[in-house]
């Protein structure tokens, strides 16, 4: 299993990314302690999955920080999702 930890600076939360051989789905994102974990099935890693999971990861980060998403002024959510996606893309070179 490949694993990498990425710090999300503005929120001071670690994102732990794990690549696993097999899951019942393409990926799973969950909170453990004060960190966010993303397990991705190796054969399912593609650009679409990374974009999709970036949204789930961003939502878990905001949840941990007690930030309520604002659907009118959502620029901070967009920047966070973009940051996470870029980090995932760098890890997986997609």
N, C-alpha and C positions, 0 to 999 in steps of 0.2 A: 504494500500500500504506500503510495506516494503522499506526502503531507507537506503543507507549507502554511506558515502563519503570516498574516498581513495585518499590520496595525492600521486602524482607521483613525488618523490623528485627531481630527476635530472632535470626535466623540470618544476618543481614547478607549476603543473597543478592539479586541483582536478578532480577526476572521480566520478561522482554522479551516483550510481547504484539504479535503482528503479525496484521493482518487481510489476507488474500490473496484474490484473485479466485477462484482455483480450486485445489483439491487433489484427490488421488485418494481422500481420505477427508474426514470433517468437520473433523478437527483432527489436529495432531501436536505432541507435547511432547518436547523433547530438551534435553540438556545440552551447552553449548558453553563451554569454559573453566570459569569458576566461576559461571556464570549459567545460569538455566533459561529456555528459549525455548518459547513456545506460539504456533503458527501456526494460525489458525482461518479456515476458509473463510467468506467473507462471507454467502453464502446459507444457511449451516447454523447460524448463531448463534441459539440459542434457550436457554431456561432449562435444559432437560435437558442440552444439550451443555456448558453452563458448569459445571453440577454435576459431570458426568462428568469433564471435563478438570481440574477443581479437585483431584480425587483423584490424578490422574496427576501434576499439578504438585507437590502436597504430597509425593508419594513421591520425586520427583526432588530436591526440597529436602532431604529427610531423607537421601537417598543421598549427596548432596554433603557433608553435614555428618557423615557416618559414624554416623548414628543408626539403630539397628535398631528397626523398628516393634515395639511391644509390644501384642499382641492381647488382653491381659487389662486392662492399664492404658493405654488408648488415648486418654485425654483430651487429651494434647498434640497428637496427630494430628488429633483432631476440631477443636480450636481452630485449628490451622494451616489445615485444609481450609476451615473457616468463613471465616477471614480472607481466604484466596485467593478464595473464591467472592464475598465481598462486594466485593472489589476488581474482579474481573471484571465483576460486575453493574453497578458504577459506571461502568466503562469503556464498557460496551455499553448501559447504561440499559435493561436487561431487567427 
